[in-house]
Amino acid sequence: MRGFILLGALSVVRGADLPATVGAAIREQGWNYNANQLSTEALPAAWNGVHATCIATGTKQSPIDIVTSTLTVSGTDPGNVTCVGCTNDLTGSLINDGRSIHFTPTSPIKPYLMGGALAATKTYVFDHAEFHYGSVSTQGSEHTIDAAKAPLEVQLVHYDSSLLTATLAAASTSADAIVVVSFLFEIDTVANANLAALVTGMPGAEGGATGAGTATETTGVVVNLAKIMGMENIEEYYYYAGGLSAPTCLENTKWIISPTKLKVSEAQLVAFRTLLDVDGNAVADNYRPVQALSSRSVMHREKPVTKKSTTHGEAATILGSTLLGIGTFGTVYNLLTQDGTAKALKSNPILDLIEDFDQKFLRGEEQQPAQQQFQGQQFQPQQFQQPQQFQQRY
């Protein structure tokens, strides 16, 4: 069984709403996302009047537009970001506070992030999943990719476990006190089964008196983060230094953005769009506009290339044994796994054969039958004597 982090009573920090909004709590007043919500509250351009740290001239504000043509690839591969415990079902509450919809786990045992572009000595505890979406399918996401908006963005908010609670992490000025893993969605004709529990558990209209706004919730909702993400290890991702995407907008957040889009149907989006605040206004269009990148770089951890000959070693052995004979091929294979001889064998035609098998045969690039591929090809006997020479030498 994979590990978890066991914690006691925790305060809940929202990536887009501070202080925390929990079930039946009154949300923070004074700001909103669009003019259709409370007109007495500040729109995003005026959030700095509510929280001074929400400043358009800030150097690390979020969200941003990710321009794929200007991404920076690190010279040192940071590796996968791993979510430990994400494959297990998680029970929690789905909350509508009139401004956003979020899932908050109620169990004290929580999954956590580690590795990749995150600090090597840190782990990040999952706090909540937050949903940003639009009134129409041409908008809704906070982040954009090459200026293209998505209809839905889910943000998985985590905090540095060494800071003990989410509330303390939210107030921290550390550049990576918070880590948010974000996925954008695209429309599909088929409903995403992994969102079913969330869609059916929508808590309806925000409660309370007009203008006050108390959160409503559906308890006992079960989700599986790995199924929602479609992965456990995040192999390819964009990452950058940013801030919380709503007040207080504190610049203490590392963003991990997946270039792999998840699926959602129009019918599922309609379920989100029917949610209302206390005054009967739609929660939809609950996203902050993109902010200036300033001098920041957006990094790209590219998906590592895994050779099919490594994944399908048995197939490679069968092919090699057929061509060379079991004994000779085994000798070559053993030599190739030794650092001392791999370099010496680099120019050996056998390596070209194996690599060609990897690139063409297993990847489907070569459609012709194997006998046609090798028809007329002449193999020199001395090529196959060379491994025996190395065997004697080493």
MIDOKOL-434168 format. One record per atom (N, C-alpha, C, O): residue in one letter; x, y, z. Coordinates in pm, whole numbers, plus 50000, padded with zeros to 5 digits. Layout:
N
AXYZ;...
This chain:
394
M500844988050000;M500005000050000;M500875012550000;M501845013350075;R500525021949917;R501305034149910;R501085042650034;R500105040950107;G502025051850058;G501985059950179;G500985071250174;G500555075550067;F500635076050290;F499795087750307;F500445096550412;F501395092650480;I499915108350424;I500295116950535;I499105117850629;I497995121250586;L499315114850754;L498265115050853;L498385127950933;L499425130850993;L497315135650932;L497335148650997;L496145149851092;L495135142951077;G496285158651186;G495195161451277;G494255171651218;G494105172351096;A493615179451303;A492665189451254;A493375199651168;A494435204951204;L492795202351053;L493425211450958;L492485222650920;L491275220750909;S493055234350900;S492295245150838;S492365243350688;S493335237850637;V491355247750619;V491305246050474;V491665259050405;V491075269550433;V492625258450316;V492985270250239;V492465268550098;V492625257950037;R491865278750047;R491365278449912;R492355285449822;R492865296049857;G492625279649707;G493535285949613;G492965298849559;G493705307249509;A491655300449569;A491035312349511;A490165319749610;A489405328549570;D490245316649737;D489385323449834;D489985322049973;D490055311050027;L490415333050029;L490955333050164;L490275344150244;L490065354950189;P489915342050372;P490155329650446;P489285318250393;P488515319850298;A489425306750458;A488775294650408;A487265295750409;A486675302050497;T486635289650308;T485195288250307;T484865273550320;T485235265550233;V484195269850426;V483795255950446;V482285255450452;V481615265850447;G481735243350463;G480295241950465;G479625250450572;G480045250450687;A478585257850533;A477785266450621;A478515278850670;A477995286250753;A479745281250619;A480485293250659;A480145304750564;A479815302550447;I480245316850614;I480015328650531;I481295331650453;I482375332650510;R481145332950325;R482325335550243;R482845349750266;R482115358550312;E484105351550234;E484695364850245;E483985374450150;E483745371050034;Q483675386150197;Q482965395950115;Q483945405750050;Q485105406750091;G483475412949950;G484245424049895;G484775422049754;G485185431749691;W484785409749702;W485295407649566;W484505396749495;W483935387949559;N484485397549365;N483815387349284;N484555385549152;N485565392049127;Y484025376849067;Y484685373848941;Y484105381448822;Y484835384848728;N482805384348826;N482185390948710;N481025399648753;N480545398648866;A480585408048664;A479565418148696;A478195412048721;A477325418748774;N477995399448682;N476715392948706;N476565388548851;N475455385948898;Q477675387848923;Q477615384849064;Q477365397949139;Q477055408049075;L477495398149268;L477135409949346;L477805422649293;L479035423549288;S477005432349253;S477545444549192;S478285453249292;S479035462249253;T478075450849420;T478735459049521;T480145454149551;T480885460649625;E480515442849494;E481835437349520;E482785440749406;E482355443249294;A484075440649436;A485095444949340;A485345434349234;A485445422349264;L485455438949109;L485825430248999;L487335427749002;L488055434749073;P487835417848926;P489255414548933;P490205426248915;P491245426648981;A489885435648830;A490775446948806;A490925455748930;A491875463548941;A489975454449023;A490015462649144;A490235454549271;A489975459349381;W490715442449255;W490945434049373;W491985439949467;W491945437349588;N492895447849414;N493925453649502;N493315463049605;N493955466149705;G492085467649581;G491405475749680;G490925467649798;G490635473149905;V490825454449779;V490405445349885;V491625439149952;V491705438050074;H492575435049867;H493845429449915;H494975436049836;H495035434749713;A495835442849905;A496905450449838;A497845441349758;A498505445949665;T497905428549794;T498795419449722;T498225415049587;T498935408749508;C496965418349559;C496385415649427;C496675427649337;C495795435749308;I497895428549293;I498315440249219;I498735436349078;I499515427049058;A498195443548981;A498445440148841;A499915441548804;A500375435148710;T500645449848878;T502065451848849;T502945441948926;T504165443248925;G502325432148992;G503095422049060;G503925414048961;G503565413048844;T505005408449008;T505915401348917;T505585386548903;T506085379948812;K504745381248992;K504455366948987;K502965364149011;K502605355549090;Q502115371548942;Q500685369448956;Q500215357948868;Q500845354448768;S499075352048907;S498485340848833;S496995343448814;S496365350648892;P496435337548710;P496975328148611;P497725335348500;P497825347648499;I498265327548405;I498985333248292;I498585326048163;I497935315548167;D498985331748051;D498885324847923;D500205317547900;D501275323547909;I500115304847869;I501305296847843;I501545296547693;I500745290847617;V502625302547650;V502965303147508;V503945291847479;V505085292147524;T503485281947406;T504295269847389;T505555272047307;T506505264347317;S505575282647226;S506755285147144;S507905291447222;S509025292347173;T507625295847346;T508665302447425;T508985294747553;T509595300347644;L508585282347561;L508855274347680;L510345271747695;L511075271047596;T510775270247818;T512175267247848;T512295253047899;T511595249047992;V513165245347838;V513415231647882;V514705231547963;V515755235647914;S514605226848085;S515765226648174;S516815217048122;S516495206448068;G518085220748140;G519165211948100;G519235199448185;G519755189148141;T518705200248306;T518645188648395;T517195184348409;T516345192248450;D516915171948376;D515545166948382;D515065166248527;D515665159148607;P514005173648562;P513525173248700;P512825160248736;P512705157048855;G512355152748638;G511685140148665;G510185141648682;G509635152648670;N509525130648711;N508075130448729;N507675137148860;N508405136648959;V506495143248860;V505835147148984;V504935135449022;V504075131448944;T505125130149142;T504395118249184;T503355121849290;T503645129249384;C502165116549274;C501115118249374;C500975105249450;C500475095349397;V501405105149573;V501365093249657;V499995092149724;V499555101449792;G499335081049703;G498015079049762;G496875083349675;G495725082349716;C497155088249554;C496095093349466;C495225082249407;C494115084949361;T495715070049408;T494935059249349;T493835054249442;T492975046449400;N493845058549566;N492815054249661;N491645063949660;N491825076049642;D490445058649679;D489255067049686;D489355076349807;D489885072749912;L488835088349788;L488915098649891;L487505103949917;L486815107949823;T487095104050042;T485765108950078;T485855123350128;T486785126950201;G484885131550087;G484915145450129;G483605152550099;G482585146150072;S483645165650105;S482475174050081;S482655182249956;S483735187449928;L481575183449881;L481535192049763;L480805204749804;L479655204249845;I481485216149792;I480995228649851;I480775239349745;I481595241349656;N479625246149756;N479305257749673;N479235269849765;N478335270849848;D480175279149748;D480145291149832;D479665303349754;D479825314749797;G479055300749637;G478525311649556;G479555318049466;G479205326049379;R480795314549485;R481855320349404;R482665309449334;R483245311749228;S482695297749395;S483455286749339;S482885273549390;S482145273049488;I483265262849319;I482895249349360;I484185242049393;I485125242049313;H484225235749508;H485435228349542;H485125215849622;H484135215249696;F485985206049606;F485895193549681;F486965193849789;F488145195849760;T486555191749914;T487485191750027;T487405178250098;T486325174350143;P488515171050108;P488475158050177;P488215159850326;P488705169250388;T487425150850380;T487105151550522;T487925141750605;T487975142850728;S488565132250541;S489415122850613;S490715129450654;S491245137750580;P491255125950772;P492545131550813;P493715125650734;P494825130850743;I493485115050659;I494525108750578;I494425114250437;I493395112850372;K495505120450389;K495455127550262;K496605123450171;K497695120550219;P496365123250040;P497465121049945;P498445132749948;P498145143350003;Y499605130649889;Y500575141449883;Y501425140549757;Y501525129949694;L502035151749722;L502915152749605;L504375152449648;L504725156449759;M505215147349556;M506645148049578;M507355146549444;M506785141649347;G508615150849441;G509455148449325;G509265158449213;G508535168249227;G509935155649101;G509825164248984;G510405177949009;G511495179249066;A509705188248965;A510165201948980;A509965207349120;A510325218849147;L509405199449211;L509215203649349;L510515202349427;L511415194749389;A510615209849536;A511805209149619;A512035194849667;A511105188149712;A513275190249656;A513595176149683;A513295172149827;A513015160449853;T513345181549918;T513175178350060;T511745180250108;T511475178650228;K510825183750018;K509475187150061;K508435177450008;K508605171349903;T507335176150084;T506135169450038;T504975179250051;T504985188050138;Y503985177649965;Y502875187049960;Y501555179649976;Y501195171149895;V500835183150082;V499595176350119;V498425181750036;V498275193850020;F497615172549985;F496415176749911;F495425183250005;F495105177950111;D494935195149964;D493985202350047;D492585202449986;D491605199450056;H492475205849858;H491165205849794;H491305206449643;H492375209749591;A490225203249575;A490145204749429;A489145215749398;A488035215849452;E489525224949314;E488695236549284;E488375237149135;E489225234049052;F487145241249102;F486685241048963;F486375255248915;F485605262548977;H486985258748803;H486725271648738;H486155268748600;H486695260648524;Y485055275348567;Y484355271848443;Y483575284148391;Y483395294048461;G483135282848266;G482475294048201;G480995291648177;G480505280448186;S480295302548147;S478865301848114;S478655296247974;S477565291847940;V479725296547893;V479735290547760;V481045282947746;V481975284847824;S481105274147646;S482245265147635;S483485271647574;S484525265147564;T483385284147534;T484555291047479;T485365298147587;T486335305147556;Q484985296447712;Q485705302947821;Q485465295147950;Q484585286647958;G486265298348051;G486075291848181;G487365289148255;G487425290748377;S488405285148183;S489665282048250;S490375294748292;S490205305348230;E491165293748396;E491965305248438;E493225306148352;E493555316848300;H493925295048337;H495095294948250;H494645293048105;H493625286848078;T495415298448015;T495195296147873;T496495290747813;T497585293247865;I496375283547704;I497535278247633;I497505283647491;I496595280847414;D498525291547459;D498575298547330;D497295306647310;D496715306747201;A496885313347416;A495725322347419;A494385315047406;A493345321647400;A494385301947401;A493155294347388;A492575291147526;A493265285647612;K491315294747547;K490645291947673;K489995278147668;K489615273347561;A489885271947783;A489195259147796;A487895261347874;A487795271047948;P486915252547858;P485635254647927;P485685251648076;P484795255948151;L486725244348120;L486795240248260;L488255238148298;L489055233248218;E488595242048419;E489925239448474;E489755234648617;E489075240848697;V490395223348648;V490405218448785;V491785221048844;V492805217848782;Q491815226748962;Q493065229949030;Q493145221749159;Q492305223049249;L494165213349166;L494385204949284;L495395212049373;L496585212649342;V494915217349482;V495695226249568;V496365218249680;V495705210749752;H497675220049694;H498465213149796;H499275223449875;H499535234449826;Y499665219749995;Y500485228750075;Y501675221450134;Y501635209250155;D502715228850161;D503965223650216;D503695217650355;D503285224750447;S503915204750368;S503595197950495;S504425203050612;S503995202050727;S505605208650584;S506445213750693;S505865226250756;S506275230250865;L504885232450689;L504235244350743;L503015240750828;L502305249550876;L502775227750845;L501835222150941;L500355223450902;L499645213450904;T499895235250865;T498495236650826;T498405244550696;T499315251950660;A497285242750628;A497065249850502;A496965264950523;A497425272650440;T496365269050633;T496225283250660;T497575289850680;T497805300850630;L498475283250753;L499815288750771;L500565289250638;L501315298650611;A500365279150555;A501025278950424;A500515290250336;A501285296450263;A499215292950343;A498635303550261;A499195317250297;A499305326050211;A499555318950423;A500085331850468;A501595332850453;A502175343450474;S502225321750417;S503685321450407;S504175329350285;S503525329750181;T505315335550301;T505925342750189;T506935333950115;T507595338750022;S507065321550152;S507915312250080;S507395310749937;S506185310049916;A508285310349840;A507885309949700;A507175297249661;A506495296849559;D507305286649742;D506655274049709;D505905268349828;D505895256249850;A505265277149904;A504455272550017;A503235264749968;A502765255650035;I502735268649851;I501575262249790;I501985256449655;I502755262749582;V501485244749623;V501665238949490;V500285235449435;V499485228749500;V500015240249315;V498745237349250;V499005229649121;V499735234249034;V498405217849111;V498455210048987;V497155212548912;V496065210348966;S497285217048788;S496105221448714;S495925213648585;S496885210848513;F494665210248557;F494305203548433;F493205211448363;F492225215548425;L493365213448234;L492345219648151;L491545208848081;L492045197848057;F490285211848049;F489395202147988;F489025206347846;F489085218147811;E488655196447766;E488115198847634;E486825190947618;E486605180947686;I485965195547527;I484655189547509;I484755175847443;I485515173847349;D483975166547497;D483875153347437;D482385149947425;D481555155247499;T482075141247333;T480675137347313;T480195127547420;T478995125547438;V481135121547490;V480805111747593;V481135117647730;V482155124147748;A480265115347826;A480485120347961;A481725113848022;A482005102047998;N482455121648100;N483625116648171;N483155109548298;N482685115848392;A483285096248299;A482775088348411;A483495091848541;A482925090048650;N484705096648531;N485465099848652;N484995112748719;N485405115748831;L484135120148652;L483545132248711;L482125129748762;L481495138748816;A481635117648743;A480235114648773;A479845117748917;A478795123648942;A480705113849012;A480375116249153;A480295131049184;A479485135349267;L481135138849118;L481115153249140;L479875159549078;L479235168249138;V479545155348958;V478385161048888;V477095157848961;V476245166648978;T476945145449005;T475705141749074;T475645147349216;T474575147949276;G476795151449269;G476815156649405;G476775171749416;G476995177149524;M476495178549306;M476475193149308;M475525198249418;M474375193949425;P475995207449503;P475225211349622;P474145221849599;P473535226349697;G473885225949478;G472805235449454;G473175249649485;G474355253249486;A472155257949512;A472375272249532;A473035275049666;A472835267949765;E473825285549667;E474435290149792;E473315294249888;E472285299349844;G473505292050019;G472465294950115;G472645308550181;G473525316350144;G471785311250279;G471905323550356;G471035334850305;G470315333450206;A471115346050376;A470335357750338;A470965364550217;A472145362450186;T470165372750149;T470665379750031;T471915387750064;T471935395650158;G472955385649984;G474195393050002;G475145387050102;G476345389850098;A474645378650192;A475515373050295;A476305361150241;A477535360950247;G475605351650189;G476275340450125;G476875330350220;G478015332050264;T476125319750253;T476705308950331;T476815296650242;T475915293650164;A477935289650254;A478205278450166;A477255266850192;A476865264250305;T476885260150084;T476115247750094;T477025236250052;T477965238149975;E476735224450103;E477635213350073;E476895200250061;E475805198350115;T477515191249988;T477075177249979;T478175168950044;T479315169249999;T477835161750147;T478835153850219;T478905139650163;T478015135250090;G479975132650199;G480105118650160;G480385116350013;G480125105449962;V480915126449944;V481255124849803;V482585117549792;V483555121049860;V482645107449708;V483855099249693;V484465101949556;V483805100549454;V485735105949556;V486445108349431;V487775100949435;V488265096849541;N488345099249317;N489645092949304;N490505102349220;N490255104049101;L491515108349282;L492305118549214;L493035113049093;L493115119648989;A493565100949105;A494295095048992;A493375092948873;A493785094748759;K492125089048899;K491185087148789;K490775100548728;K490625101548606;I490605110648810;I490265123848756;I491405128948670;I491165134148561;M492635127648718;M493795132448644;M494125123648524;M494755128148428;G493685111048529;G494045101748424;G495475096748438;G496025091148344;M496065098848553;M497465094848576;M497765095748725;M497055102248802;E498825088948765;E499335089948901;E500635097748903;E500855106348989;N501505094648809;N502745102148792;N502565112148679;N502155108548568;I502865124548706;I502735135048604;I504075135948532;I505035141548584;E504125130348413;E505385129348341;E505715141948264;E506855146748268;E504745147448194;E504975159648117;E504175171048179;E503005169448212;Y504805182448195;Y504105193648257;Y504845206748231;Y506045206948205;Y504075217648239;Y504635231048242;Y504695235248388;Y503855231048468;Y505665243348425;Y505695248348562;Y506295262248568;Y507185265848490;Y505775270048662;Y506245283848676;Y505985288848818;Y505175283148891;A506675299348854;A506505305748985;A505385315948976;A505425324948892;G504365314549061;G503215323449055;G502635326549190;G503345326849291;G501345328949192;G500675332449316;G499285326449319;G498855320049223;L498585328349429;L497185324249438;L496395331949333;L496635343749311;S495445325349268;S494755331649155;S493555339949196;S492785344249110;A493385342349325;A492335351149376;A492825356949508;A493825352249562;P492145366949562;P492595372849688;P492895362049792;P492055353449819;T494095362549849;T494975374049860;T495975375849746;T496745385349748;C495985367149650;C496915367649536;C498375367349579;C499245371749504;L498645362249697;L500005361949748;L500895353449656;L500495342649612;E502085358549627;E502975352049530;E503825341349598;E505035342849617;N503155330549635;N503805319649710;N503465305949653;N503465296049726;T503165305449524;T502605293249466;T503415288549346;T503745296349257;K503735275649344;K504315269449225;K503195262349151;K502475254149208;W503055265749024;W502015259848940;W502595248748854;W503645250348792;I501895237448850;I502205226148763;I501005224648670;I499915221148714;I501195227148541;I500105226748444;I500315215048349;I501365213948286;S499335206448339;S499455195148247;S499065199348106;S498015205448087;P499885196048005;P499495198847867;P498475188847815;P497885190947709;T498255178047889;T497265168047850;T495885172447897;T495645173748017;K494995174747805;K493655179347842;K492755167547878;K492805156947815;L491945169647981;L490955159748022;L489665161947945;L489515172047876;K488755152647957;K487505153147880;K486315156647970;K486265153048087;V485385163847911;V484135167047979;V483055168847872;V483335174047764;S481855164647901;S480765166047805;S480005179147831;S480095185047939;E479265183447731;E478445195547746;E477425193647857;E477155202947933;A476865181747867;A475875179147971;A476475180648110;A475825185748201;Q477705176348127;Q478365177948256;Q478665192548285;Q478555196948400;L479025200048183;L479265214348202;L477975221548241;L477995230848322;V476865217248184;V475565223348220;V475285221548368;V474735230448431;A475665210048423;A475465207648567;A476225217848650;A475715222548751;F477445221348608;F478195231848677;F477495245348659;F477405253148754;R477015248048539;R476455261248509;R475135264048577;R474715275548588;T474465253648624;T473195255748695;T473395260148839;T472425264248903;L474595259448890;L474845263249030;L474735278349047;L475215286048964;L474105282449157;L473795296549179;L474375301449311;L474645293549402;D474565314549318;D474925320649446;D473655324049522;D472545320949477;V473805330549636;V472665333249723;V471635342449660;V470465342249699;D472045350749564;D471135360049500;D470575354849368;D469945362249293;G470795342049341;G470265336149218;G471125338649095;G470685335848984;N472325343749115;N473235345849002;N474085333448978;N474395326149072;A474435331148854;A475245319348822;A476655320848878;A477245331548875;V477165309648929;V478545309348974;V479505309848855;V480655313948868;A479015305748740;A479825304548618;A480565317448584;A480185328348625;D481635315648507;D482605326048473;D483355330348599;D483575342148624;N483735320348677;N484455322848802;N485965321048781;N486595312448842;Y486525329148694;Y487955328348664;Y488555342348660;Y487915352048618;R489785343248705;R490505355748697;R491165356948559;R491695346948509;P491145368448497;P491825370048367;P493325367448381;P493885368848489;V493965363748269;V495395361048272;V496175373648309;V495765384848276;Q497295371548376;Q498145382448423;Q499435382748341;Q499775373348271;A500145393848353;A501395395448278;A502445385448325;A502585383048445;L503175379748231;L504235370348265;L505435377548325;L506165371848405;S505625389948287;S506765397948332;S508065390948292;S508185386248179;S509005390048383;S510315384348349;S510395369348375;S511475363448366;R509285363248406;R509305348948439;R509485340248315;R509165344248203;S509995328348339;S510065318148235;S509085307048271;S508925303648388;V508435301548170;V507615289748190;V508435277748147;V508845276748032;M508675268748240;M509495257148215;M508645245648160;M507445244748186;H509295236948087;H508605225448028;H509375212848060;H510515211148016;R508765204148135;R509345190948154;R508735181948047;R507555178448054;E509535178347949;E509035170347839;E508875155847881;E509585150847969;K507925149247818;K507715135147849;K508925127247802;K509325128447686;P509505119147890;P510695111547851;P510355101247744;P509275095447743;V511305099047654;V511125089247549;V511505075547604;V512655073447643;T510565066547606;T510825052947652;T510935043947531;T509995042747452;K512085037547515;K512275028847402;K511375016647414;K511295010147518;K510685013947304;K509815002347305;K510604989447321;K510074979647374;S511864989247277;S512664977147292;S512944974447439;S513184962947478;T512924985147523;T513084983147667;T511784977847726;T511794968647808;T510664983947684;T509374979847735;T509024965747691;T508444957947766;H509394962647568;H509084949547513;H510374941647493;H510704937547381;G511104939747601;G512384933047592;G512274918947539;G513174914047470;E511174912447573;E511024898647528;E510924898047376;E511504889147314;A510194907547315;A510064907747170;A511414910347105;A511734904347002;A512204919247165;A513524922147111;A514414909747117;A515184907147024;T514314902247224;T515114890247239;T514744879747135;T515614873047079;I513444878547110;I512984868747012;I513524872246873;I514034863546802;L513394884946835;L513874889046704;L515384887046693;L515874881646594;G516104891446795;G517564890246792;G518014875846789;G518974872446720;S517324867346863;S517694853346866;S517464846846731;S518244838346689;T516414850846663;T516124845346531;T517224848846433;T517644840546352;L517694861246440;L518684865946344;L520094861146375;L520874858246284;L520424860346501;L521814858146538;L522084844746605;L523224840246611;G521044838546654;G521264826546734;G521214830246881;G521744840746920;I520604821846961;I520344825247101;I521634828447176;I521684838247250;G522664820247159;G523894822247234;G524564835447201;G524954842947291;T524694838347069;T525384850647029;T524624862947073;T525214872447124;F523294862847055;F522514874647092;F522574876947243;F522654888447287;G522534866347321;G522624867947466;G523934874147507;G523994882347598;T524994870147439;T526304875947469;T526324890847440;T526794898747521;V525784894447323;V525754908747285;V524914916647382;V525294927547425;Y523754911047418;Y522864918147510;Y523544920747644;Y523434931647700;N524244910647694;N524954912347821;N526054922747810;N526264930647902;L526744922847699;L527804932747677;L527234946847673;L527834956247726;L526064948247610;L525474961547597;L525054967347731;L524944979447745;T524814958847829;T524404963647961;T525574967048050;T525384971248164;Q526794965348001;Q527984968648078;Q528584981548026;Q528894982847907;D528744991148115;D529265004148076;D530605003148004;D530885010747911;G531434993748047;G532774992847992;G532794988647847;G533714992247773;T531804981047804;T531804976147666;T530794983247579;T530884982547456;A529814990047640;A528784996647561;A529395006747466;A529005007447349;K530335014547514;K530975024647430;K531735018247316;K531705023147203;A532435007247347;A533215000547244;A532324994547137;A532714993647021;L531124990447176;L530204984147082;L529324994147009;L528494990246927;K529495006847039;K528585016946987;K528495016746835;K527425018946780;S529605014046769;S529615014246623;S529265000746563;S529264999146441;N528974991146649;N528674977746599;N527364977746523;N526384983346574;P527274971946407;P526024971546330;P524884964946404;P523714967446374;I525204956246502;I524134949746576;I523324960146653;I522104958946663;L524004970346707;L523294981046776;L522324988046683;L521204991246721;D522774990546559;D521894997046462;D520674988446436;D519554993446421;L520894975446429;L519774966346406;L518764967046519;L517554967946495;I519264966646644;I518364967146758;I517634980446765;I516434980946791;E518374991446741;E517745004646746;E516715006246634;E515665012346654;D517025000646514;D516095001346404;D514834993446438;D513714997446405;F515024982246505;F513874974446552;F513024982646648;F511794982446642;D513694989846736;D512984998146834;D512185009146767;D511005011046798;Q512815016346674;Q512195028046615;Q511115024546514;Q510115031646503;K511305013646439;K510395010746329;K509414999446359;K508205001146349;F509964987946397;F509114976346409;F508094977846523;F506894975846502;L508574981246643;L507674981946758;L506794994246756;L505694993846810;R507255005146696;R506445017346692;R505485017346574;R504695026646558;G505535006846492;G504605006046382;G504975014346262;G504155016146172;E506215019646259;E506595028046147;E506865019646023;E506775024545910;E507195007146045;E507464998345932;E506284989045915;E506034980546001;Q505554990445807;Q504334982845786;Q504564969845709;Q503714960945710;Q505724968645642;Q505974956945562;Q506294944945652;Q506794946645763;P505984932945604;P506344920945682;P507844920245699;P508604925645620;A508244913445806;A509664913145839;A510494907145727;A511614911645701;Q509944896645656;Q510744890545552;Q511004900045437;Q512014898945369;Q510074909745415;Q510294919645311;Q511324929945353;Q512074934945269;Q511354933045481;Q512294942945530;Q513734938345507;Q514604946245472;F513974925245527;F515334920345522;F515664913445389;F516754908045371;Q514684913645296;Q514914907145169;Q516054913945094;Q516044926045073;G517004906245055;G518114911544978;G519184917945063;G520244921645011;Q518954919345193;Q519944925645278;Q521034915645314;Q520734904445355;Q522264919445298;Q523384910445319;Q524064913545451;Q524404925045479;F524244903445532;F524944904945658;F526324898545644;F526434886945604;Q527334905945675;Q528684900945663;Q529024892045783;Q528754895745898;P529604880645757;P529914871545869;P530764877945976;P530604875046094;Q531694886845935;Q532584892646036;Q531834901346135;Q532294903646247;Q530654906246093;Q529874914446186;Q529434906146308;Q529354911146420;F529154893546284;F528654885346391;F529774878346467;F529524872246571;Q530994879346416;Q532134874046490;Q532634883946593;Q533304880346690;Q532284896746572;Q532834907246658;Q532454905346805;Q533314907346892;P531194901646839;P530874899646981;P531744889047046;P532084890347163;Q532124878146968;Q532974868047026;Q534344873547059;Q534964869747159;Q534824882746975;Q536094889147003;Q536034896947133;Q536944896347215;F534944904247151;F534814911947274;F534644902847395;F535074905947505;Q533994891547371;Q533824882147482;Q535174877047528;Q535404875647648;Q536074874147433;Q537384869447470;Q538184880647536;Q538954878247629;R537994892547488;R538764903747539;R538384907247683;R539244910547764;Y537084906447714;Y536604910447844;Y536264898247933;Y535854899848047;
